């Protein structure tokens, strides 16, 4: 049975990943830690704009930041997608079971 109660953390993760710029930042961080400036460079954003995206990613729990001198470094948080992935897996299992029951009801595959 699918758990229909999606936690606030999962909602924040999906909301954070809903923006293409933030997905690009997460993709970049998969290669290793990066500064805020490095994250924003390929996007052509102002530092303030990048900072807003970084704040959303951090609030979602996907990344953590640390200020080292005048530079803010970002890195992915291990396991931050676990709850979202579990929700997807539960939902997929629910729908697959329903499709299997429908196929059985209709007399099996063609």
N, C-alpha and C positions, 0 to 999 in steps of 0.2 A: 504494500500500500504506500502511496506517495504521501510524504509529509507536506501538507499544503501550507504550513507555516514557514515561510522563508524568513530567516533571521535578518536583523538589521545589517549585520556584517555582510551577508550575501548580497543584499540589496545595494549596499555601498560599493561592493566590488563590481557588480554589473553596471551600476551607474557610472563608475569611474572608467570602465572599459568601453562604455558606450561612445566615447569620443575618440575619433581617429588619431588625434595628436597624442592623447594619453596612451593609446595602444602602441604607437610608434615609440614612445618613451619607454614603455615596458619592454618592447622588443629590443631596444638598445641596451637596456639594463640586463637583459639575459646574457650579454657578453661580459658583464662585469660592472662594477661601480662606475659612476660617472658624475661629473659636476653638473649643476643646474645649467650653466652656460653651454656645456657640451650637449646636453639634452635638447636645448633649444636651437642650436646652430642649424641643423638641417631643416627646421621648421620655419625659420625666418621670423621668429617671434621676438618681441621685446622680452627683456629679463623679467619684467613684472608679469607679463602674460604667461611665461614659462613657470614662474613662481606660483601662480594660481593653479595651474595644472598639477604641479608637484604637490601642492597642499591637498588637493583632492585625492591624489594617489596615496598620499601619506595617511589621510583621514580614513581611507578605505582599508588600510592595513596592507596594501600591496607593496609599498616601499617604506623604507625608513631613511631619514636624512640625519646628517651630523655636520655641524659647522666646525670647520678646521681652519682657524685663522679667519680670513675674509671669504673663504670658499665653502659653499655648501655642497657636500657629496651625497649622492643618492645610491641606494642599493635595494635590490629586491628582497622581500621577506620570504624566507623559505616556508612553504606550507600555506601561504596566504590564499591560495586558490582551492584548498582542500574542501572547504564547506560548499563552495560553488560547484566544484566537480562532483561532490557527493549528491547535491541536489539534481544535477544533470543526470547522473547515473540512476538515481531513483526514478526520475521522470521517464527516462528512456526505458527502464525495466517495466514501468507501469504501462506505457504505450505498446511495447513489444508483446507483453502478456495479453493485452486487449486485441491486438492484431492476430496473435496466435489463436485466441478463442474464436475470433470471427472466422478465421480460415477453417478451424475445426467444425464450426457450426455450418459453414457452407459446403462442407464435404472434402476438405483438404485442398492442396495446391492443384492447379490446372495441369 
